[in-house]
Amino acid sequence: MSEREEQLEPLLAEDDTEQFRGRWQSIQTDFVDEPERSVQQADELVTQLMQQLTQTFQQERRSLESQFKEQDEVSTEELRVALQRYRSFFERLLAT
């Protein structure tokens, strides 16, 4: 399996994804009766989603960085694994 074909893990938990999708559906449904309010809610929802993605990134980054802060010397193999994890996270971000 090539790098492009590897299965990418979603950035959000399935429950979170479904919650965001449900809220989006509600916003779209309400648009007919309250278009201004729906656009405002859409803006708020996208903002919340971006904040959650930012938190996910920060957690992933802390996890990766903590591996190296505990060691004086880091082997090439450990750096290779870290780069693979960053690549995976990078691809997951692009896939969203």
HELIX and SHEET records of a PDB file:
HELIX    1   1 GLU A   14  ASP A   30  1                                  17    
HELIX    2   2 PRO A   35  LYS A   69  1                                  35    
HELIX    3   3 THR A   76  ALA A   95  1                                  20    
END                                                                             
